[in-house]
Amino acid sequence: MTEHSTSRPLCPMHEVTFPESGPPRLATLPIGTPVWVISRYADVRQVLMDSRFNRSSLYEKDAPRLLVVPNLLDDPDGLVNQDGPAHQRLRHTVQRAFTPRAIARWRPWVSSVVETLLDRFADQPQPADIIEGFTRPLPVSVICRLMGLDHVDRERIRHWADHALSGGAHTAEEVTGAMREFASFGAELIAERRRAPGDDLVSRLVAAGSADPEIGDRKLVRLVCGLVVAGHETTMTALGNAVVYLLTERRGAWAGLAKSQAAAAAAVEQILRTIPLSEGRLLPGLIRRAVADAEVGGVAIPAGSVVAVVTNSANQDPEVYPPGLPDLFAPLPAPGVVFGAGPHHCLGAWLARLELELALHHLSARFPHLRAEFTTDTIEWRAGQMTRSPRRLPVGW
């Protein structure tokens, strides 16, 4: 997509540029499919909350192609691709586990995971890689504990996640093979929890599925696999990119993160708003399809059109957010849309916020003199995925 580019191929994610917010306009996906780009904050929220734009119609026979290589999101049985009653039924099986009240109860043990990882990290010789030592294992540890997967090889999960959200790093055959293996793992896990349920999220999903005959095992498998990947991919990406930002451009804000968890929570909201998870190389934003004629921002969008909701542009809309370098500890004037809005608002948003808040707060408090042993030009990037984050970041203290 020609108008959706970065200032240089592998700049830090906080330097990635996106189309300025403006009226809906036609563009083209890399695969050649026409797409309406929605970039203003108000228009983005309208589309995400309007039932005339949905996900399931992207899988109808007449729907245009979006990607060359498939990934976990490209599955009509996945939660993200359900709409209406089918979507609500499947989402209801897991939603209660991710409410703000439920997440608040997890704060002590998430904090303990953070502190344990930092204890281990502090013992490493310097410079130490903060990605392998902290930002990658933290979200994996949390989602594995939540889902009762502490016995599972973390490298297997990493392998599946890298293929599940591949954006060209792997061939179609490699992705298909990994997803088949991942689905087999999910099916075996569901069968195991059906035989011997425990106090974990997978067991609760199996119980909910058993109570609703319209939720078959295929959808349960997709749901479990999706949670495993989504439960750590977003947080890992956001945390790694936040460390780059805070140790380079915003080093002056580092001490403020240690003052209180509330200060760190405010900074997390600003960081999520200003640092994208993806540069939009393959898909410029959250994809929807119009199932009826609609008007967005004064522009007519015909039924059948593919629409790309560019949340990164909406999060920079000068009509909503002050332009320029943000005050990291100031409250947002309006909720950011990094996690979407409406029926498909990210289930794990509150868990991701909690992990990022505790990670940055404890990291700053434990390592007040943490310094980058890298420059923005020497960062090795984890590229070829739907998201982009550092592969390794050497730091000292």
C-alpha atoms as a printed R data frame, in Angstrom:
    type eleno elety resid chain resno       x       y      z
1   ATOM     1    CA   MET     A     1   0.000   0.000  0.000
2   ATOM     2    CA   THR     A     2   1.884   2.993 -1.301
3   ATOM     3    CA   GLU     A     3   0.650   5.671  1.099
4   ATOM     4    CA   HIS     A     4   1.346   3.561  4.206
5   ATOM     5    CA   SER     A     5   5.109   3.616  4.590
6   ATOM     6    CA   THR     A     6   7.814   4.199  7.136
7   ATOM     7    CA   SER     A     7  10.386   6.972  7.173
8   ATOM     8    CA   ARG     A     8  13.100   4.311  6.775
9   ATOM     9    CA   PRO     A     9  12.773   0.527  6.469
10  ATOM    10    CA   LEU     A    10  13.738  -0.524  9.989
11  ATOM    11    CA   CYS     A    11  13.498   2.576 12.147
12  ATOM    12    CA   PRO     A    12  12.335   2.196 15.759
13  ATOM    13    CA   MET     A    13   8.597   1.692 15.955
14  ATOM    14    CA   HIS     A    14   8.048   5.045 17.670
15  ATOM    15    CA   GLU     A    15   9.442   6.685 14.499
16  ATOM    16    CA   VAL     A    16   7.125   4.884 12.087
17  ATOM    17    CA   THR     A    17   4.877   7.311 10.227
18  ATOM    18    CA   PHE     A    18   1.288   6.736  9.179
19  ATOM    19    CA   PRO     A    19  -1.159   8.592  6.947
20  ATOM    20    CA   GLU     A    20  -2.395  11.784  8.559
21  ATOM    21    CA   SER     A    21  -5.962  11.488  9.759
22  ATOM    22    CA   GLY     A    22  -8.381  12.665  7.114
23  ATOM    23    CA   PRO     A    23 -11.536  11.692  5.213
24  ATOM    24    CA   PRO     A    24 -11.929   8.084  4.019
25  ATOM    25    CA   ARG     A    25  -9.944   7.479  0.829
26  ATOM    26    CA   LEU     A    26  -9.335   4.640 -1.581
27  ATOM    27    CA   ALA     A    27  -5.980   2.873 -1.651
28  ATOM    28    CA   THR     A    28  -4.670  -0.575 -2.570
29  ATOM    29    CA   LEU     A    29  -3.377  -3.453 -0.462
30  ATOM    30    CA   PRO     A    30  -0.001  -4.977 -1.453
31  ATOM    31    CA   ILE     A    31  -1.898  -7.927 -2.934
32  ATOM    32    CA   GLY     A    32  -3.817  -5.520 -5.213
33  ATOM    33    CA   THR     A    33  -7.170  -5.459 -3.425
34  ATOM    34    CA   PRO     A    34  -8.852  -2.018 -3.274
35  ATOM    35    CA   VAL     A    35  -9.393  -0.795  0.279
36  ATOM    36    CA   TRP     A    36 -11.022   2.203  1.914
37  ATOM    37    CA   VAL     A    37  -8.624   3.732  4.462
38  ATOM    38    CA   ILE     A    38 -10.347   5.089  7.579
39  ATOM    39    CA   SER     A    39  -7.999   7.238  9.657
40  ATOM    40    CA   ARG     A    40  -9.880   9.880 11.703
41  ATOM    41    CA   TYR     A    41 -10.625   9.037 15.322
42  ATOM    42    CA   ALA     A    42 -14.402   9.579 15.046
43  ATOM    43    CA   ASP     A    43 -14.610   7.633 11.770
44  ATOM    44    CA   VAL     A    44 -12.560   4.752 13.178
45  ATOM    45    CA   ARG     A    45 -14.843   4.412 16.174
46  ATOM    46    CA   GLN     A    46 -17.920   4.596 13.939
47  ATOM    47    CA   VAL     A    47 -16.749   1.757 11.697
48  ATOM    48    CA   LEU     A    48 -15.653  -0.456 14.584
49  ATOM    49    CA   MET     A    49 -19.032  -0.063 16.300
50  ATOM    50    CA   ASP     A    50 -21.263  -0.182 13.190
51  ATOM    51    CA   SER     A    51 -22.803  -3.573 12.350
52  ATOM    52    CA   ARG     A    52 -22.755  -2.634  8.648
53  ATOM    53    CA   PHE     A    53 -19.010  -3.332  8.766
54  ATOM    54    CA   ASN     A    54 -18.090  -6.846  9.872
55  ATOM    55    CA   ARG     A    55 -15.481  -9.594  9.730
56  ATOM    56    CA   SER     A    56 -17.395 -12.724  8.735
57  ATOM    57    CA   SER     A    57 -18.232 -11.355  5.265
58  ATOM    58    CA   LEU     A    58 -14.508 -11.313  4.503
59  ATOM    59    CA   TYR     A    59 -14.821 -15.084  4.159
60  ATOM    60    CA   GLU     A    60 -17.769 -15.217  1.782
61  ATOM    61    CA   LYS     A    61 -17.184 -16.706 -1.667
62  ATOM    62    CA   ASP     A    62 -17.133 -13.321 -3.394
63  ATOM    63    CA   ALA     A    63 -14.744 -11.718 -0.897
64  ATOM    64    CA   PRO     A    64 -11.412 -10.446 -2.278
65  ATOM    65    CA   ARG     A    65  -8.097 -11.787 -1.015
66  ATOM    66    CA   LEU     A    66  -6.221  -9.911  1.687
67  ATOM    67    CA   LEU     A    67  -3.001 -11.882  2.267
68  ATOM    68    CA   VAL     A    68  -0.745 -14.143  0.241
69  ATOM    69    CA   VAL     A    69   0.365 -16.269  3.217
70  ATOM    70    CA   PRO     A    70  -2.301 -17.429  5.691
71  ATOM    71    CA   ASN     A    71  -2.052 -16.907  9.441
72  ATOM    72    CA   LEU     A    72  -4.030 -17.662 12.578
73  ATOM    73    CA   LEU     A    73  -6.237 -14.585 12.117
74  ATOM    74    CA   ASP     A    74  -7.204 -15.763  8.645
75  ATOM    75    CA   ASP     A    75  -9.650 -18.438  9.851
76  ATOM    76    CA   PRO     A    76 -13.446 -18.128  9.590
77  ATOM    77    CA   ASP     A    77 -13.866 -20.207 12.767
78  ATOM    78    CA   GLY     A    78 -11.722 -17.854 14.848
79  ATOM    79    CA   LEU     A    79 -13.326 -15.555 17.417
80  ATOM    80    CA   VAL     A    80 -12.120 -12.448 15.595
81  ATOM    81    CA   ASN     A    81 -13.971 -13.507 12.427
82  ATOM    82    CA   GLN     A    82 -17.359 -14.191 14.017
83  ATOM    83    CA   ASP     A    83 -20.157 -11.626 14.116
84  ATOM    84    CA   GLY     A    84 -23.562 -11.190 15.709
85  ATOM    85    CA   PRO     A    85 -25.003 -13.954 17.923
86  ATOM    86    CA   ALA     A    86 -22.292 -16.473 16.928
87  ATOM    87    CA   HIS     A    87 -19.604 -14.029 18.000
88  ATOM    88    CA   GLN     A    88 -21.344 -13.115 21.251
89  ATOM    89    CA   ARG     A    89 -21.873 -16.765 22.144
90  ATOM    90    CA   LEU     A    90 -18.210 -17.640 21.643
91  ATOM    91    CA   ARG     A    91 -16.933 -14.447 23.267
92  ATOM    92    CA   HIS     A    92 -19.154 -14.968 26.300
93  ATOM    93    CA   THR     A    93 -17.309 -18.217 27.094
94  ATOM    94    CA   VAL     A    94 -14.143 -16.280 27.898
95  ATOM    95    CA   GLN     A    95 -15.170 -12.674 28.515
96  ATOM    96    CA   ARG     A    96 -15.732 -12.944 32.273
97  ATOM    97    CA   ALA     A    97 -12.129 -14.047 32.781
98  ATOM    98    CA   PHE     A    98 -10.855 -10.778 31.299
99  ATOM    99    CA   THR     A    99 -13.020  -8.125 32.946
100 ATOM   100    CA   PRO     A   100 -11.213  -5.312 34.823
101 ATOM   101    CA   ARG     A   101 -12.418  -6.797 38.125
102 ATOM   102    CA   ALA     A   102 -11.062 -10.242 37.251
103 ATOM   103    CA   ILE     A   103  -7.755  -8.761 36.089
104 ATOM   104    CA   ALA     A   104  -7.433  -6.773 39.336
105 ATOM   105    CA   ARG     A   105  -7.437 -10.056 41.268
106 ATOM   106    CA   TRP     A   106  -4.424 -11.205 39.249
107 ATOM   107    CA   ARG     A   107  -2.304  -8.161 40.122
108 ATOM   108    CA   PRO     A   108  -0.406  -9.849 43.020
109 ATOM   109    CA   TRP     A   109   0.669 -12.912 41.064
110 ATOM   110    CA   VAL     A   110   1.509 -10.957 37.902
111 ATOM   111    CA   SER     A   111   3.637  -8.707 40.096
112 ATOM   112    CA   SER     A   112   5.346 -11.779 41.545
113 ATOM   113    CA   VAL     A   113   6.126 -13.077 38.039
114 ATOM   114    CA   VAL     A   114   7.637  -9.683 37.150
115 ATOM   115    CA   GLU     A   115   9.790  -9.597 40.283
116 ATOM   116    CA   THR     A   116  10.993 -13.185 39.848
117 ATOM   117    CA   LEU     A   117  12.102 -12.476 36.278
118 ATOM   118    CA   LEU     A   118  13.868  -9.278 37.368
119 ATOM   119    CA   ASP     A   119  15.670 -11.179 40.157
120 ATOM   120    CA   ARG     A   120  17.034 -13.552 37.534
121 ATOM   121    CA   PHE     A   121  17.835 -10.744 35.128
122 ATOM   122    CA   ALA     A   122  19.817  -8.855 37.783
123 ATOM   123    CA   ASP     A   123  22.166 -11.845 38.125
124 ATOM   124    CA   GLN     A   124  23.120 -11.872 34.438
125 ATOM   125    CA   PRO     A   125  26.494 -10.543 33.288
126 ATOM   126    CA   GLN     A   126  26.373  -7.146 31.624
127 ATOM   127    CA   PRO     A   127  25.459  -6.178 29.006
128 ATOM   128    CA   ALA     A   128  22.403  -8.424 29.238
129 ATOM   129    CA   ASP     A   129  19.694  -8.990 26.658
130 ATOM   130    CA   ILE     A   130  16.494  -7.602 28.159
131 ATOM   131    CA   ILE     A   131  14.347  -9.244 25.478
132 ATOM   132    CA   GLU     A   132  15.299 -12.828 26.309
133 ATOM   133    CA   GLY     A   133  15.731 -12.000 29.972
134 ATOM   134    CA   PHE     A   134  12.503 -10.134 30.588
135 ATOM   135    CA   THR     A   135  10.194  -8.742 27.901
136 ATOM   136    CA   ARG     A   136   9.673 -12.035 26.074
137 ATOM   137    CA   PRO     A   137   9.312 -14.476 29.007
138 ATOM   138    CA   LEU     A   138   6.989 -12.210 31.041
139 ATOM   139    CA   PRO     A   139   3.815 -12.400 28.911
140 ATOM   140    CA   VAL     A   140   4.446 -16.046 28.035
141 ATOM   141    CA   SER     A   141   4.745 -16.897 31.738
142 ATOM   142    CA   VAL     A   142   1.524 -15.040 32.553
143 ATOM   143    CA   ILE     A   143  -0.622 -16.601 29.815
144 ATOM   144    CA   CYS     A   144   0.777 -20.073 30.520
145 ATOM   145    CA   ARG     A   145  -0.091 -19.761 34.207
146 ATOM   146    CA   LEU     A   146  -3.558 -18.438 33.382
147 ATOM   147    CA   MET     A   147  -4.266 -21.291 30.975
148 ATOM   148    CA   GLY     A   148  -2.560 -24.016 32.991
149 ATOM   149    CA   LEU     A   149   0.263 -24.525 30.471
150 ATOM   150    CA   ASP     A   150   3.279 -24.415 32.773
151 ATOM   151    CA   HIS     A   151   4.178 -27.929 31.650
152 ATOM   152    CA   VAL     A   152   4.378 -26.924 27.970
153 ATOM   153    CA   ASP     A   153   7.723 -26.242 26.294
154 ATOM   154    CA   ARG     A   154   7.911 -22.439 25.853
155 ATOM   155    CA   GLU     A   155   9.952 -22.882 22.684
156 ATOM   156    CA   ARG     A   156   7.062 -24.764 21.095
157 ATOM   157    CA   ILE     A   157   4.741 -21.890 21.964
158 ATOM   158    CA   ARG     A   158   7.234 -19.406 20.535
159 ATOM   159    CA   HIS     A   159   7.483 -21.450 17.321
160 ATOM   160    CA   TRP     A   160   3.708 -21.581 16.890
161 ATOM   161    CA   ALA     A   161   3.261 -17.888 17.683
162 ATOM   162    CA   ASP     A   162   5.932 -16.859 15.167
163 ATOM   163    CA   HIS     A   163   4.112 -18.827 12.471
164 ATOM   164    CA   ALA     A   164   0.607 -17.899 13.612
165 ATOM   165    CA   LEU     A   165   1.194 -14.193 12.944
166 ATOM   166    CA   SER     A   166   3.707 -14.575 10.136
167 ATOM   167    CA   GLY     A   167   3.778 -11.752  7.660
168 ATOM   168    CA   GLY     A   168   6.175 -13.246  5.148
169 ATOM   169    CA   ALA     A   169   8.896 -14.698  7.376
170 ATOM   170    CA   HIS     A   170   7.629 -18.201  6.546
171 ATOM   171    CA   THR     A   171   6.198 -19.895  3.486
172 ATOM   172    CA   ALA     A   172   2.542 -20.852  3.198
173 ATOM   173    CA   GLU     A   173   3.526 -24.496  3.612
174 ATOM   174    CA   GLU     A   174   5.513 -23.772  6.785
175 ATOM   175    CA   VAL     A   175   2.651 -21.760  8.270
176 ATOM   176    CA   THR     A   176   0.076 -24.401  7.372
177 ATOM   177    CA   GLY     A   177   2.208 -27.142  8.915
178 ATOM   178    CA   ALA     A   178   2.813 -25.212 12.124
179 ATOM   179    CA   MET     A   179  -0.878 -24.322 12.438
180 ATOM   180    CA   ARG     A   180  -1.862 -27.959 11.933
181 ATOM   181    CA   GLU     A   181   0.524 -28.933 14.748
182 ATOM   182    CA   PHE     A   182  -0.786 -26.079 16.924
183 ATOM   183    CA   ALA     A   183  -4.398 -27.150 16.341
184 ATOM   184    CA   SER     A   184  -3.510 -30.742 17.259
185 ATOM   185    CA   PHE     A   185  -2.005 -29.467 20.515
186 ATOM   186    CA   GLY     A   186  -5.181 -27.438 21.177
187 ATOM   187    CA   ALA     A   187  -7.414 -30.451 20.545
188 ATOM   188    CA   GLU     A   188  -5.345 -32.653 22.861
189 ATOM   189    CA   LEU     A   189  -5.391 -29.956 25.543
190 ATOM   190    CA   ILE     A   190  -9.180 -29.637 25.371
191 ATOM   191    CA   ALA     A   191  -9.600 -33.420 25.572
192 ATOM   192    CA   GLU     A   192  -7.247 -33.523 28.566
193 ATOM   193    CA   ARG     A   193  -9.143 -30.773 30.450
194 ATOM   194    CA   ARG     A   194 -12.430 -32.465 29.650
195 ATOM   195    CA   ARG     A   195 -11.153 -35.637 31.328
196 ATOM   196    CA   ALA     A   196  -9.502 -33.837 34.242
197 ATOM   197    CA   PRO     A   197 -10.648 -30.213 34.622
198 ATOM   198    CA   GLY     A   198  -8.620 -27.831 36.742
199 ATOM   199    CA   ASP     A   199  -8.726 -24.263 37.983
200 ATOM   200    CA   ASP     A   200  -7.581 -22.669 34.737
201 ATOM   201    CA   LEU     A   201  -9.013 -20.780 31.785
202 ATOM   202    CA   VAL     A   202  -8.961 -23.732 29.379
203 ATOM   203    CA   SER     A   203 -11.013 -25.842 31.797
204 ATOM   204    CA   ARG     A   204 -13.557 -23.023 32.092
205 ATOM   205    CA   LEU     A   205 -13.765 -22.734 28.301
206 ATOM   206    CA   VAL     A   206 -14.334 -26.476 27.970
207 ATOM   207    CA   ALA     A   207 -17.114 -26.326 30.586
208 ATOM   208    CA   ALA     A   208 -18.765 -23.402 28.793
209 ATOM   209    CA   GLY     A   209 -18.494 -25.199 25.467
210 ATOM   210    CA   SER     A   210 -20.094 -28.323 26.911
211 ATOM   211    CA   ALA     A   211 -23.050 -26.232 28.075
212 ATOM   212    CA   ASP     A   212 -23.609 -24.794 24.591
213 ATOM   213    CA   PRO     A   213 -23.899 -27.401 21.812
214 ATOM   214    CA   GLU     A   214 -23.478 -24.709 19.137
215 ATOM   215    CA   ILE     A   215 -19.871 -24.181 20.243
216 ATOM   216    CA   GLY     A   216 -18.117 -27.174 18.767
217 ATOM   217    CA   ASP     A   217 -14.612 -28.415 19.453
218 ATOM   218    CA   ARG     A   218 -13.276 -26.797 16.273
219 ATOM   219    CA   LYS     A   219 -14.209 -23.334 17.550
220 ATOM   220    CA   LEU     A   220 -12.900 -24.165 21.015
221 ATOM   221    CA   VAL     A   221  -9.558 -25.215 19.531
222 ATOM   222    CA   ARG     A   222  -9.331 -21.977 17.551
223 ATOM   223    CA   LEU     A   223 -10.238 -20.009 20.667
224 ATOM   224    CA   VAL     A   224  -7.604 -21.707 22.829
225 ATOM   225    CA   CYS     A   225  -4.885 -21.301 20.183
226 ATOM   226    CA   GLY     A   226  -5.869 -17.693 19.616
227 ATOM   227    CA   LEU     A   227  -5.649 -16.908 23.325
228 ATOM   228    CA   VAL     A   228  -2.228 -18.540 23.632
229 ATOM   229    CA   VAL     A   229  -0.861 -16.361 20.820
230 ATOM   230    CA   ALA     A   230  -2.727 -13.133 21.524
231 ATOM   231    CA   GLY     A   231  -2.070 -13.506 25.238
232 ATOM   232    CA   HIS     A   232   1.615 -12.816 24.818
233 ATOM   233    CA   GLU     A   233   2.290 -11.465 21.316
234 ATOM   234    CA   THR     A   234   0.835  -7.972 21.831
235 ATOM   235    CA   THR     A   235   2.383  -7.466 25.267
236 ATOM   236    CA   MET     A   236   5.784  -8.768 24.186
237 ATOM   237    CA   THR     A   237   5.786  -6.447 21.170
238 ATOM   238    CA   ALA     A   238   4.590  -3.390 23.085
239 ATOM   239    CA   LEU     A   239   7.026  -3.933 25.963
240 ATOM   240    CA   GLY     A   240  10.088  -4.418 23.764
241 ATOM   241    CA   ASN     A   241   9.300  -1.316 21.712
242 ATOM   242    CA   ALA     A   242   8.575   0.670 24.880
243 ATOM   243    CA   VAL     A   243  12.044  -0.165 26.242
244 ATOM   244    CA   VAL     A   244  13.618   1.158 23.032
245 ATOM   245    CA   TYR     A   245  11.585   4.379 23.301
246 ATOM   246    CA   LEU     A   246  12.247   4.927 26.994
247 ATOM   247    CA   LEU     A   247  15.991   4.242 26.852
248 ATOM   248    CA   THR     A   248  16.563   6.471 23.826
249 ATOM   249    CA   GLU     A   249  14.158   9.298 23.040
250 ATOM   250    CA   ARG     A   250  12.417   9.442 26.448
251 ATOM   251    CA   ARG     A   251  15.231   8.641 28.893
252 ATOM   252    CA   GLY     A   252  14.173  11.630 30.996
253 ATOM   253    CA   ALA     A   253  10.883   9.906 31.845
254 ATOM   254    CA   TRP     A   254  12.525   6.739 33.212
255 ATOM   255    CA   ALA     A   255  12.578   7.797 36.873
256 ATOM   256    CA   GLY     A   256   8.916   8.810 36.742
257 ATOM   257    CA   LEU     A   257   7.860   5.235 36.066
258 ATOM   258    CA   ALA     A   258   9.230   4.173 39.458
259 ATOM   259    CA   LYS     A   259   7.270   6.767 41.445
260 ATOM   260    CA   SER     A   260   4.028   4.789 41.534
261 ATOM   261    CA   GLN     A   261   2.066   2.147 39.688
262 ATOM   262    CA   ALA     A   262  -0.465   4.854 38.811
263 ATOM   263    CA   ALA     A   263   2.257   6.872 37.067
264 ATOM   264    CA   ALA     A   264   3.348   3.785 35.155
265 ATOM   265    CA   ALA     A   265  -0.279   3.051 34.208
266 ATOM   266    CA   ALA     A   266  -0.662   6.567 32.765
267 ATOM   267    CA   ALA     A   267   2.561   6.136 30.800
268 ATOM   268    CA   VAL     A   268   1.355   2.817 29.418
269 ATOM   269    CA   GLU     A   269  -1.740   4.486 27.945
270 ATOM   270    CA   GLN     A   270   0.411   7.133 26.260
271 ATOM   271    CA   ILE     A   271   2.910   4.534 25.022
272 ATOM   272    CA   LEU     A   272   0.173   2.313 23.586
273 ATOM   273    CA   ARG     A   273  -1.269   5.343 21.822
274 ATOM   274    CA   THR     A   274   1.990   6.568 20.324
275 ATOM   275    CA   ILE     A   275   4.005   3.410 19.535
276 ATOM   276    CA   PRO     A   276   2.375   1.136 16.932
277 ATOM   277    CA   LEU     A   277   2.534  -2.635 17.161
278 ATOM   278    CA   SER     A   278   2.763  -2.955 13.385
279 ATOM   279    CA   GLU     A   279   4.003  -0.743 10.581
280 ATOM   280    CA   GLY     A   280   1.094  -1.807  8.369
281 ATOM   281    CA   ARG     A   281   3.312  -3.398  5.732
282 ATOM   282    CA   LEU     A   282   0.793  -6.109  4.782
283 ATOM   283    CA   LEU     A   283  -2.463  -4.804  6.222
284 ATOM   284    CA   PRO     A   284  -2.754  -1.097  7.051
285 ATOM   285    CA   GLY     A   285  -5.098  -1.617  9.977
286 ATOM   286    CA   LEU     A   286  -8.053  -3.577 11.310
287 ATOM   287    CA   ILE     A   287  -9.921  -4.986  8.330
288 ATOM   288    CA   ARG     A   288 -13.681  -4.968  7.907
289 ATOM   289    CA   ARG     A   289 -16.072  -5.373  4.976
290 ATOM   290    CA   ALA     A   290 -19.174  -3.299  4.330
291 ATOM   291    CA   VAL     A   291 -22.298  -5.480  4.200
292 ATOM   292    CA   ALA     A   292 -24.502  -2.503  3.296
293 ATOM   293    CA   ASP     A   293 -24.023   0.936  1.798
294 ATOM   294    CA   ALA     A   294 -22.801   3.318  4.495
295 ATOM   295    CA   GLU     A   295 -21.554   6.842  4.918
296 ATOM   296    CA   VAL     A   296 -18.404   7.483  6.922
297 ATOM   297    CA   GLY     A   297 -17.081  10.979  7.485
298 ATOM   298    CA   GLY     A   298 -19.248  12.308  4.673
299 ATOM   299    CA   VAL     A   299 -17.952   9.704  2.179
300 ATOM   300    CA   ALA     A   300 -20.156   6.970  0.681
301 ATOM   301    CA   ILE     A   301 -18.742   3.447  1.191
302 ATOM   302    CA   PRO     A   302 -20.458   0.932 -1.132
303 ATOM   303    CA   ALA     A   303 -21.602  -2.469  0.112
304 ATOM   304    CA   GLY     A   304 -18.959  -5.134 -0.490
305 ATOM   305    CA   SER     A   305 -16.043  -2.745  0.011
306 ATOM   306    CA   VAL     A   306 -13.030  -3.744  2.089
307 ATOM   307    CA   VAL     A   307 -12.281  -1.181  4.782
308 ATOM   308    CA   ALA     A   308  -9.013  -0.701  6.707
309 ATOM   309    CA   VAL     A   309  -9.374   1.038 10.062
310 ATOM   310    CA   VAL     A   310  -5.993   2.664 10.767
311 ATOM   311    CA   THR     A   311  -6.017   2.880 14.541
312 ATOM   312    CA   ASN     A   312  -2.454   4.249 14.545
313 ATOM   313    CA   SER     A   313  -3.575   7.321 12.604
314 ATOM   314    CA   ALA     A   314  -6.672   7.698 14.796
315 ATOM   315    CA   ASN     A   315  -4.452   7.612 17.892
316 ATOM   316    CA   GLN     A   316  -2.570  10.630 16.495
317 ATOM   317    CA   ASP     A   317  -5.642  12.585 15.341
318 ATOM   318    CA   PRO     A   318  -4.862  16.256 16.187
319 ATOM   319    CA   GLU     A   319  -8.580  16.889 16.645
320 ATOM   320    CA   VAL     A   320  -8.442  14.575 19.683
321 ATOM   321    CA   TYR     A   321  -4.844  14.410 20.945
322 ATOM   322    CA   PRO     A   322  -2.310  17.248 21.321
323 ATOM   323    CA   PRO     A   323   0.310  16.933 18.549
324 ATOM   324    CA   GLY     A   324   3.991  16.552 19.337
325 ATOM   325    CA   LEU     A   325   5.873  14.643 22.010
326 ATOM   326    CA   PRO     A   326   3.335  13.411 24.570
327 ATOM   327    CA   ASP     A   327   3.494  14.017 28.308
328 ATOM   328    CA   LEU     A   328   3.847  10.384 29.335
329 ATOM   329    CA   PHE     A   329   2.245  10.924 32.719
330 ATOM   330    CA   ALA     A   330  -0.774  12.956 31.563
331 ATOM   331    CA   PRO     A   331  -4.182  11.270 31.233
332 ATOM   332    CA   LEU     A   332  -5.510  10.763 27.718
333 ATOM   333    CA   PRO     A   333  -8.226  13.214 26.651
334 ATOM   334    CA   ALA     A   334 -10.049  10.284 25.004
335 ATOM   335    CA   PRO     A   335  -9.545   6.498 25.115
336 ATOM   336    CA   GLY     A   336  -7.009   5.235 22.607
337 ATOM   337    CA   VAL     A   337  -8.133   2.703 20.006
338 ATOM   338    CA   VAL     A   338  -5.044   0.475 19.902
339 ATOM   339    CA   PHE     A   339  -7.229  -2.385 21.207
340 ATOM   340    CA   GLY     A   340 -10.098  -1.528 18.876
341 ATOM   341    CA   ALA     A   341 -13.641  -0.677 19.952
342 ATOM   342    CA   GLY     A   342 -17.119  -2.137 19.794
343 ATOM   343    CA   PRO     A   343 -17.969  -5.861 19.702
344 ATOM   344    CA   HIS     A   344 -14.438  -6.912 18.742
345 ATOM   345    CA   HIS     A   345 -12.618  -4.825 21.356
346 ATOM   346    CA   CYS     A   346  -9.580  -6.874 22.383
347 ATOM   347    CA   LEU     A   347 -10.478  -9.302 25.160
348 ATOM   348    CA   GLY     A   348  -7.009  -9.188 26.656
349 ATOM   349    CA   ALA     A   349  -6.684  -5.388 26.741
350 ATOM   350    CA   TRP     A   350  -6.850  -5.101 30.531
351 ATOM   351    CA   LEU     A   351  -4.403  -7.962 31.039
352 ATOM   352    CA   ALA     A   352  -1.942  -6.364 28.599
353 ATOM   353    CA   ARG     A   353  -2.265  -3.031 30.405
354 ATOM   354    CA   LEU     A   354  -1.620  -4.685 33.772
355 ATOM   355    CA   GLU     A   355   1.468  -6.532 32.548
356 ATOM   356    CA   LEU     A   356   2.918  -3.420 30.895
357 ATOM   357    CA   GLU     A   357   2.225  -1.251 33.941
358 ATOM   358    CA   LEU     A   358   3.848  -3.651 36.403
359 ATOM   359    CA   ALA     A   359   6.732  -4.445 34.063
360 ATOM   360    CA   LEU     A   360   7.708  -0.807 33.503
361 ATOM   361    CA   HIS     A   361   7.141   0.219 37.114
362 ATOM   362    CA   HIS     A   362   9.213  -2.575 38.656
363 ATOM   363    CA   LEU     A   363  11.877  -2.402 35.932
364 ATOM   364    CA   SER     A   364  12.432   1.316 36.549
365 ATOM   365    CA   ALA     A   365  12.382   0.899 40.336
366 ATOM   366    CA   ARG     A   366  14.816  -2.027 40.282
367 ATOM   367    CA   PHE     A   367  17.136  -0.541 37.653
368 ATOM   368    CA   PRO     A   368  17.069   3.273 38.011
369 ATOM   369    CA   HIS     A   369  20.260   3.566 35.963
370 ATOM   370    CA   LEU     A   370  19.295   1.145 33.197
371 ATOM   371    CA   ARG     A   371  21.024   2.216 30.006
372 ATOM   372    CA   ALA     A   372  20.964   1.187 26.386
373 ATOM   373    CA   GLU     A   373  23.989  -0.731 25.129
374 ATOM   374    CA   PHE     A   374  22.513  -0.377 21.657
375 ATOM   375    CA   THR     A   375  21.681   2.425 19.266
376 ATOM   376    CA   THR     A   376  18.594   2.698 17.119
377 ATOM   377    CA   ASP     A   377  20.799   1.747 14.146
378 ATOM   378    CA   THR     A   378  22.142  -1.451 15.737
379 ATOM   379    CA   ILE     A   379  18.835  -2.994 16.820
380 ATOM   380    CA   GLU     A   380  18.185  -6.431 15.384
381 ATOM   381    CA   TRP     A   381  14.487  -6.542 14.564
382 ATOM   382    CA   ARG     A   382  12.050  -9.406 14.731
383 ATOM   383    CA   ALA     A   383  10.666  -8.704 11.282
384 ATOM   384    CA   GLY     A   384   8.517 -10.651  8.834
385 ATOM   385    CA   GLN     A   385   5.621 -10.868 11.302
386 ATOM   386    CA   MET     A   386   2.318  -9.019 11.515
387 ATOM   387    CA   THR     A   387   3.944  -7.067 14.373
388 ATOM   388    CA   ARG     A   388   7.535  -5.804 14.720
389 ATOM   389    CA   SER     A   389   9.686  -5.669 17.841
390 ATOM   390    CA   PRO     A   390  13.364  -5.995 18.824
391 ATOM   391    CA   ARG     A   391  14.859  -9.472 18.624
392 ATOM   392    CA   ARG     A   392  17.476  -8.547 21.227
393 ATOM   393    CA   LEU     A   393  18.365  -5.417 23.229
394 ATOM   394    CA   PRO     A   394  21.630  -5.349 25.216
395 ATOM   395    CA   VAL     A   395  21.406  -3.129 28.309
396 ATOM   396    CA   GLY     A   396  23.568  -2.290 31.306
397 ATOM   397    CA   TRP     A   397  22.894  -0.738 34.719
